[in-house]
Amino acid sequence: MAEHNEWFFPRGALSDRWWESVVDDRIDGWQHTGLRVAELAGNAVELPAGDVERIVVPLAGAFAVEHEGATTHLAGRSSVFDGPTDVVYVGAGNALTITGFGRIAVTEAPTRVHKPSVYLPAERVPVELRGAGRDSRQVHNFGTPGSLDAASLIVCEVITPGGNWSSHPAHKHDEDVPGHESQLEEIYYFESAPVRGANAPPSADAFGSFATYRSAAGDIETNALVRTGDIALVPFGYHGPAVAAPEYDLYYLNVMAGPGQERAWLISDDPHQAWLRDTWTSQEADPRLPYVPTTRGAAR
């Protein structure tokens, strides 16, 4: 595994065999979450049984997932900006094989608790419009506590339209304060593309930005331009904002888990920025949202 001095990894920096990126405990200081990203062209990737639970998330394309003697077919989507996708949760103790065409993500968390595997169709994925005005974003809550009975894994994905801000106000979840804050590691996997209707040339360099900074739990500093395939890790500290450049939409997949007994996403805002939430009550959500399957490419 490549050494790192920061917690940001450009696309390909975490490659391992057929995986474009692998986040696991081979990264110093990383314990509770994992992520694998691959581009498939009809070939198969296999993951062994073990003390790990997983959610298979189509980023673009359609896939078949063999597990527990059966096959789950994922219809997928044209791109991450075309609304929610169907997903499959595979409980700990189960091996799986994925085949198909397109980009696939596998989110992971180590656990010895065995939960039943489950398929969640796209039409049952809760879609949340969070924030207002330029802080509007779209959240797909397919792997959050209210939607999925997992052992420790918490997963969602966020679409930030061009010119908007998300992970804003900056917040943290690095202390276990019952009823107030959870201790959770977090992975951000990014993609970016020209905004809908843009006559962008093939050479357009779609990007956004992402930041982290220190809290009492430790020193961290990320100030990065983020593009498709880039990964930022948040072991502790305040994180945000994630900002979409006006000409480009920004997507990220969030993977969270921690050492606590309770599976919950409880956060503390940066006290200097918490007031921003009050401004949302006087603003409408961005009228461009929600993004649906007709946004780019063919509908599912």
C-alpha positions as CSV (number, residue, x, y, z in Angstrom):
1,M,0.0,0.0,0.0
2,A,1.3,3.4,-0.9
3,E,2.5,5.6,1.9
4,H,0.6,8.8,2.6
5,N,1.3,12.1,4.4
6,E,-2.2,13.4,4.1
7,W,-5.7,11.8,4.0
8,F,-6.4,12.6,0.3
9,F,-5.7,10.1,-2.5
10,P,-6.0,11.0,-6.2
11,R,-7.6,8.4,-8.5
12,G,-5.4,5.3,-8.8
13,A,-3.2,6.1,-5.8
14,L,-4.9,3.2,-3.9
15,S,-5.0,0.7,-6.8
16,D,-4.6,-3.0,-6.0
17,R,-4.7,-5.6,-8.8
18,W,-8.0,-5.3,-10.7
19,W,-9.4,-2.7,-8.2
20,E,-8.9,1.0,-9.2
21,S,-9.0,1.9,-5.5
22,V,-9.0,-0.1,-2.2
23,V,-9.4,1.5,1.2
24,D,-8.8,-0.9,4.1
25,D,-6.8,-1.4,7.3
26,R,-3.5,-1.5,5.3
27,I,-3.7,2.3,5.5
28,D,-2.1,3.3,8.8
29,G,-4.6,4.5,11.3
30,W,-7.6,3.1,9.4
31,Q,-9.8,0.5,11.2
32,H,-13.6,0.6,10.7
33,T,-14.5,1.2,7.1
34,G,-13.5,0.0,3.7
35,L,-14.2,0.8,0.0
36,R,-13.4,-0.9,-3.3
37,V,-14.0,0.6,-6.7
38,A,-13.6,-1.2,-10.1
39,E,-14.3,-0.7,-13.7
40,L,-15.8,-4.0,-15.2
41,A,-16.0,-4.9,-18.8
42,G,-17.9,-8.2,-18.5
43,N,-15.2,-9.7,-16.2
44,A,-15.8,-10.9,-12.6
45,V,-14.4,-9.8,-9.3
46,E,-14.6,-12.0,-6.2
47,L,-14.6,-11.1,-2.5
48,P,-14.1,-13.9,0.1
49,A,-16.3,-14.6,3.1
50,G,-15.1,-13.1,6.3
51,D,-16.0,-10.8,9.2
52,V,-17.0,-8.0,7.0
53,E,-20.4,-6.6,5.8
54,R,-20.8,-5.0,2.4
55,I,-23.1,-2.9,0.2
56,V,-22.6,-3.2,-3.5
57,V,-23.4,0.1,-5.2
58,P,-23.5,0.5,-9.0
59,L,-21.9,3.8,-10.0
60,A,-22.6,3.4,-13.7
61,G,-23.8,0.3,-15.5
62,A,-25.6,-2.9,-14.5
63,F,-24.3,-5.9,-12.6
64,A,-25.0,-9.4,-11.2
65,V,-24.0,-10.2,-7.7
66,E,-23.7,-13.9,-6.7
67,H,-23.9,-14.6,-3.0
68,E,-25.4,-17.3,-0.7
69,G,-26.2,-19.6,-3.6
70,A,-28.3,-17.0,-5.5
71,T,-27.8,-14.1,-7.9
72,T,-29.0,-10.6,-7.3
73,H,-29.4,-8.5,-10.5
74,L,-28.7,-4.8,-10.1
75,A,-30.3,-2.7,-12.9
76,G,-27.9,0.2,-11.9
77,R,-28.0,3.5,-13.7
78,S,-26.3,5.5,-16.5
79,S,-24.3,7.7,-14.1
80,V,-24.2,8.8,-10.4
81,F,-26.1,11.9,-11.5
82,D,-29.1,10.0,-12.7
83,G,-30.9,9.5,-9.4
84,P,-30.7,6.6,-6.9
85,T,-29.6,3.1,-7.9
86,D,-30.7,-0.3,-6.6
87,V,-28.1,-1.8,-4.2
88,V,-27.6,-5.1,-2.4
89,Y,-26.4,-5.5,1.2
90,V,-24.4,-8.7,1.8
91,G,-24.1,-9.6,5.5
92,A,-20.9,-10.7,7.2
93,G,-19.7,-14.2,6.6
94,N,-20.7,-14.4,2.9
95,A,-18.5,-14.4,-0.2
96,L,-19.6,-12.7,-3.3
97,T,-18.8,-12.4,-7.0
98,I,-19.7,-9.4,-9.1
99,T,-19.9,-9.4,-12.9
100,G,-21.2,-6.7,-15.3
101,F,-20.3,-3.7,-17.4
102,G,-19.5,-0.3,-15.8
103,R,-18.2,1.2,-12.6
104,I,-19.0,-0.5,-9.3
105,A,-18.3,0.4,-5.6
106,V,-18.3,-2.0,-2.7
107,T,-18.5,-0.4,0.7
108,E,-17.3,-2.4,3.7
109,A,-17.2,-2.5,7.5
110,P,-15.6,-5.2,9.6
111,T,-18.0,-6.9,12.0
112,R,-18.7,-10.2,13.7
113,V,-22.4,-9.6,13.8
114,H,-24.2,-11.4,11.0
115,K,-27.2,-9.6,9.5
116,P,-29.4,-11.0,6.7
117,S,-28.5,-9.9,3.2
118,V,-31.2,-7.7,1.5
119,Y,-31.8,-6.2,-2.0
120,L,-33.1,-2.6,-2.0
121,P,-34.7,-1.5,-5.3
122,A,-34.1,2.1,-6.5
123,E,-37.8,3.1,-6.0
124,R,-37.5,2.3,-2.3
125,V,-34.3,4.4,-1.7
126,P,-35.2,7.4,0.4
127,V,-34.3,10.6,-1.5
128,E,-33.7,13.6,0.8
129,L,-33.4,17.2,-0.3
130,R,-31.1,18.7,2.4
131,G,-30.4,22.3,3.0
132,A,-31.7,25.3,0.9
133,G,-30.5,27.9,-1.6
134,R,-26.9,27.4,-2.6
135,D,-26.6,24.8,0.3
136,S,-29.1,22.5,-1.5
137,R,-28.1,18.9,-2.2
138,Q,-29.7,15.6,-2.9
139,V,-29.0,12.6,-0.5
140,H,-29.7,9.0,-1.3
141,N,-30.1,7.2,2.1
142,F,-30.0,3.6,1.0
143,G,-27.5,2.5,3.8
144,T,-28.5,4.7,6.7
145,P,-30.1,3.3,10.0
146,G,-33.6,4.2,8.9
147,S,-33.3,2.3,5.6
148,L,-31.0,-0.7,6.3
149,D,-30.5,-3.1,9.2
150,A,-26.8,-3.4,9.1
151,A,-24.4,-4.2,12.0
152,S,-22.2,-1.0,11.8
153,L,-22.0,0.2,8.2
154,I,-23.7,3.6,7.4
155,V,-23.7,4.6,3.7
156,C,-25.3,7.3,1.6
157,E,-24.5,9.3,-1.5
158,V,-24.8,13.0,-2.2
159,I,-25.3,15.0,-5.4
160,T,-24.3,18.7,-5.2
161,P,-25.5,20.7,-8.3
162,G,-23.0,23.0,-10.0
163,G,-22.3,26.1,-7.8
164,N,-23.7,24.6,-4.6
165,W,-22.1,23.7,-1.3
166,S,-22.6,20.5,0.8
167,S,-21.1,19.0,3.9
168,H,-21.9,22.5,5.0
169,P,-21.7,23.8,7.7
170,A,-18.5,21.8,8.5
171,H,-19.1,19.2,11.2
172,K,-17.4,16.4,13.0
173,H,-18.2,12.9,14.5
174,D,-15.0,11.9,16.3
175,E,-16.2,11.7,19.9
176,D,-18.6,9.3,21.5
177,V,-21.1,11.5,23.3
178,P,-24.3,9.5,23.8
179,G,-27.3,11.3,22.3
180,H,-25.2,14.0,20.8
181,E,-22.2,12.7,18.7
182,S,-21.0,9.4,17.3
183,Q,-17.4,8.4,16.8
184,L,-17.2,7.4,13.1
185,E,-14.6,7.1,10.4
186,E,-15.7,8.4,7.1
187,I,-14.7,7.8,3.4
188,Y,-15.6,10.3,0.7
189,Y,-15.4,8.9,-2.9
190,F,-15.9,11.6,-5.5
191,E,-17.2,12.0,-9.1
192,S,-17.7,15.2,-11.1
193,A,-19.2,16.0,-14.5
194,P,-20.4,19.0,-16.5
195,V,-23.7,20.4,-15.4
196,R,-26.8,19.2,-17.2
197,G,-27.2,20.9,-20.6
198,A,-23.7,22.2,-20.8
199,N,-22.0,22.1,-24.2
200,A,-18.7,21.0,-22.6
201,P,-15.9,19.7,-24.8
202,P,-14.5,16.2,-24.2
203,S,-11.4,17.8,-22.7
204,A,-13.4,19.5,-19.9
205,D,-11.7,18.9,-16.5
206,A,-14.7,18.5,-14.1
207,F,-13.8,19.2,-10.5
208,G,-15.0,20.4,-7.1
209,S,-13.3,21.0,-3.8
210,F,-13.2,19.5,-0.3
211,A,-11.7,20.5,3.0
212,T,-11.0,19.1,6.4
213,Y,-9.4,20.7,9.5
214,R,-8.4,19.9,13.1
215,S,-10.6,19.3,16.1
216,A,-9.7,18.3,19.6
217,A,-9.4,14.7,18.4
218,G,-6.3,15.5,16.2
219,D,-4.7,17.5,13.5
220,I,-5.9,17.1,9.9
221,E,-5.8,19.4,6.9
222,T,-7.2,18.6,3.5
223,N,-7.7,21.4,0.9
224,A,-8.1,19.5,-2.4
225,L,-9.6,19.9,-5.8
226,V,-11.5,16.6,-6.3
227,R,-12.3,14.8,-9.5
228,T,-13.8,11.5,-10.5
229,G,-12.2,8.6,-8.7
230,D,-10.5,10.7,-6.0
231,I,-10.9,9.6,-2.3
232,A,-10.7,11.6,0.9
233,L,-10.5,9.9,4.3
234,V,-11.7,11.5,7.5
235,P,-10.5,9.7,10.6
236,F,-11.3,12.7,12.8
237,G,-11.7,16.4,12.6
238,Y,-14.1,18.8,11.1
239,H,-14.9,18.2,7.4
240,G,-16.6,20.4,4.8
241,P,-17.4,22.1,2.8
242,A,-17.6,20.1,-0.4
243,V,-18.1,22.6,-3.2
244,A,-19.2,22.1,-6.8
245,A,-17.7,24.5,-9.3
246,P,-20.5,26.4,-11.1
247,E,-19.9,24.5,-14.4
248,Y,-19.7,21.0,-12.8
249,D,-21.9,18.8,-10.7
250,L,-20.3,17.0,-7.8
251,Y,-21.1,13.6,-6.4
252,Y,-19.7,11.7,-3.4
253,L,-20.3,8.4,-1.8
254,N,-20.0,8.4,2.0
255,V,-19.0,5.3,4.0
256,M,-19.1,5.4,7.8
257,A,-18.6,3.1,10.7
258,G,-17.0,3.3,14.1
259,P,-16.2,1.5,17.4
260,G,-19.4,2.4,19.2
261,Q,-22.2,0.0,20.1
262,E,-24.8,2.2,18.6
263,R,-25.1,2.5,14.9
264,A,-26.0,6.2,14.5
265,W,-24.9,9.3,12.6
266,L,-24.8,12.0,15.2
267,I,-22.7,15.1,14.4
268,S,-21.4,18.4,16.0
269,D,-21.3,21.4,13.8
270,D,-18.3,23.8,13.9
271,P,-19.7,26.3,16.5
272,H,-18.5,29.1,14.3
273,Q,-20.6,27.9,11.4
274,A,-23.7,26.3,13.0
275,W,-25.7,29.5,12.5
276,L,-25.9,28.8,8.8
277,R,-28.6,26.1,9.3
278,D,-31.0,28.9,10.5
279,T,-30.7,30.7,7.1
280,W,-32.3,27.7,5.3
281,T,-35.7,28.4,6.8
282,S,-36.1,31.5,4.7
283,Q,-34.9,29.9,1.4
284,E,-36.3,27.4,-1.0
285,A,-34.5,24.2,-2.2
286,D,-32.6,24.5,-5.4
287,P,-35.3,24.1,-8.2
288,R,-32.8,21.9,-10.2
289,L,-33.4,19.1,-7.6
290,P,-34.2,16.3,-7.5
291,Y,-32.0,14.8,-10.1
292,V,-33.9,11.8,-11.7
293,P,-32.9,9.1,-14.2
294,T,-33.4,11.3,-17.3
295,T,-30.6,13.7,-16.1
296,R,-27.9,12.2,-18.3
297,G,-27.9,9.3,-20.6
298,A,-30.7,6.7,-20.9
299,A,-33.1,6.1,-18.0
300,R,-32.8,2.8,-16.1
